[in-house]
Amino acid sequence: MLTKRKTTSSSAHRDTRKTRKWSARVTQTSDAMDLRKNVFRLSDPKKIARSVKRSAQQSNRRKGTPYQSAMSMLNFYINRAGKNLTPAKKEKLEKAKEELKVLFHRTDD
């Protein structure tokens, strides 16, 4: 006689939904700085860099220097977007990182 086995797919699915948004939880509850809403959607890399720099300097939640915090947030966003980031957007964010170095006088001489 065949017996039905109980599947765990529904409970497993619930668990993945909980953990899927961990990056949002990290940015809200960690020592990550507060960023302007949709800052990474701006079209100009210089504007992105200036906004991230301003947020890093004004933040009371950061542990490192403003430069470290600003660069970390840019890298965090690039890494979390992963394959969903178009080449054009990734290039824009990489240019924003270069602009951030200029704003913080961290260019290689």
LINPE-V853490 format. One record per residue. N is the residue number from 0. SS is DSSP state (2 for helix, 1 for strand, 0 for the rest). NEAR is the number of other ideal C-beta (glycine too) atoms within 12 Angstrom. D_FIRST is the distance of its C-alpha to the first C-alpha in Angstrom with 1 decimal. Layout:
n=N ss=SS near=NEAR d_first=D_FIRST
n=N ss=SS near=NEAR d_first=D_FIRST
//
This chain:
n=0 ss=0 near=3 d_first=0.0
n=1 ss=0 near=4 d_first=3.8
n=2 ss=0 near=5 d_first=6.5
n=3 ss=0 near=6 d_first=10.0
n=4 ss=0 near=7 d_first=12.6
n=5 ss=0 near=8 d_first=16.0
n=6 ss=0 near=9 d_first=18.6
n=7 ss=0 near=11 d_first=22.1
n=8 ss=2 near=11 d_first=24.0
n=9 ss=2 near=11 d_first=25.6
n=10 ss=2 near=12 d_first=26.9
n=11 ss=2 near=12 d_first=28.0
n=12 ss=2 near=13 d_first=29.7
n=13 ss=2 near=12 d_first=31.6
n=14 ss=2 near=12 d_first=32.7
n=15 ss=2 near=14 d_first=34.2
n=16 ss=2 near=12 d_first=36.0
n=17 ss=2 near=13 d_first=37.7
n=18 ss=2 near=14 d_first=38.8
n=19 ss=2 near=13 d_first=39.7
n=20 ss=0 near=14 d_first=43.0
n=21 ss=2 near=16 d_first=44.2
n=22 ss=2 near=20 d_first=47.4
n=23 ss=2 near=16 d_first=48.4
n=24 ss=2 near=13 d_first=47.9
n=25 ss=2 near=18 d_first=50.0
n=26 ss=2 near=24 d_first=52.9
n=27 ss=2 near=15 d_first=52.9
n=28 ss=2 near=13 d_first=52.6
n=29 ss=0 near=20 d_first=54.0
n=30 ss=0 near=19 d_first=57.6
n=31 ss=0 near=30 d_first=57.4
n=32 ss=0 near=33 d_first=60.4
n=33 ss=0 near=24 d_first=60.4
n=34 ss=0 near=30 d_first=60.8
n=35 ss=0 near=21 d_first=62.2
n=36 ss=0 near=11 d_first=59.4
n=37 ss=0 near=12 d_first=58.6
n=38 ss=2 near=29 d_first=61.1
n=39 ss=2 near=32 d_first=59.1
n=40 ss=2 near=19 d_first=59.3
n=41 ss=0 near=23 d_first=63.0
n=42 ss=0 near=16 d_first=64.5
n=43 ss=0 near=17 d_first=67.2
n=44 ss=2 near=29 d_first=66.4
n=45 ss=2 near=20 d_first=69.6
n=46 ss=2 near=23 d_first=68.6
n=47 ss=2 near=35 d_first=65.2
n=48 ss=2 near=34 d_first=67.0
n=49 ss=2 near=23 d_first=69.5
n=50 ss=2 near=31 d_first=67.0
n=51 ss=2 near=43 d_first=64.8
n=52 ss=2 near=36 d_first=68.0
n=53 ss=2 near=23 d_first=69.2
n=54 ss=2 near=30 d_first=65.9
n=55 ss=2 near=35 d_first=65.9
n=56 ss=2 near=22 d_first=69.4
n=57 ss=2 near=18 d_first=68.9
n=58 ss=0 near=26 d_first=65.6
n=59 ss=0 near=14 d_first=65.6
n=60 ss=0 near=20 d_first=62.0
n=61 ss=0 near=25 d_first=62.5
n=62 ss=0 near=15 d_first=62.8
n=63 ss=0 near=17 d_first=64.6
n=64 ss=0 near=17 d_first=67.6
n=65 ss=2 near=27 d_first=67.6
n=66 ss=2 near=24 d_first=67.4
n=67 ss=2 near=25 d_first=64.4
n=68 ss=2 near=32 d_first=62.6
n=69 ss=2 near=38 d_first=63.5
n=70 ss=2 near=31 d_first=62.4
n=71 ss=2 near=31 d_first=59.2
n=72 ss=2 near=41 d_first=58.2
n=73 ss=2 near=37 d_first=59.0
n=74 ss=2 near=22 d_first=56.9
n=75 ss=2 near=27 d_first=54.1
n=76 ss=2 near=33 d_first=54.0
n=77 ss=2 near=27 d_first=54.2
n=78 ss=2 near=17 d_first=51.4
n=79 ss=2 near=23 d_first=49.0
n=80 ss=2 near=20 d_first=49.6
n=81 ss=2 near=13 d_first=48.7
n=82 ss=2 near=11 d_first=47.7
n=83 ss=2 near=12 d_first=48.2
n=84 ss=0 near=19 d_first=51.9
n=85 ss=0 near=13 d_first=53.9
n=86 ss=2 near=12 d_first=56.4
n=87 ss=2 near=12 d_first=59.2
n=88 ss=2 near=23 d_first=58.0
n=89 ss=2 near=23 d_first=57.5
n=90 ss=2 near=15 d_first=61.0
n=91 ss=2 near=28 d_first=62.4
n=92 ss=2 near=35 d_first=60.9
n=93 ss=2 near=23 d_first=62.1
n=94 ss=2 near=24 d_first=65.6
n=95 ss=2 near=36 d_first=65.2
n=96 ss=2 near=33 d_first=64.7
n=97 ss=2 near=22 d_first=67.8
n=98 ss=2 near=28 d_first=69.7
n=99 ss=2 near=37 d_first=68.5
n=100 ss=2 near=23 d_first=70.1
n=101 ss=2 near=19 d_first=73.3
n=102 ss=2 near=27 d_first=73.3
n=103 ss=0 near=24 d_first=72.9
n=104 ss=0 near=12 d_first=75.4
n=105 ss=0 near=20 d_first=72.8
n=106 ss=0 near=12 d_first=73.7
n=107 ss=0 near=7 d_first=74.3
n=108 ss=0 near=5 d_first=78.0
//
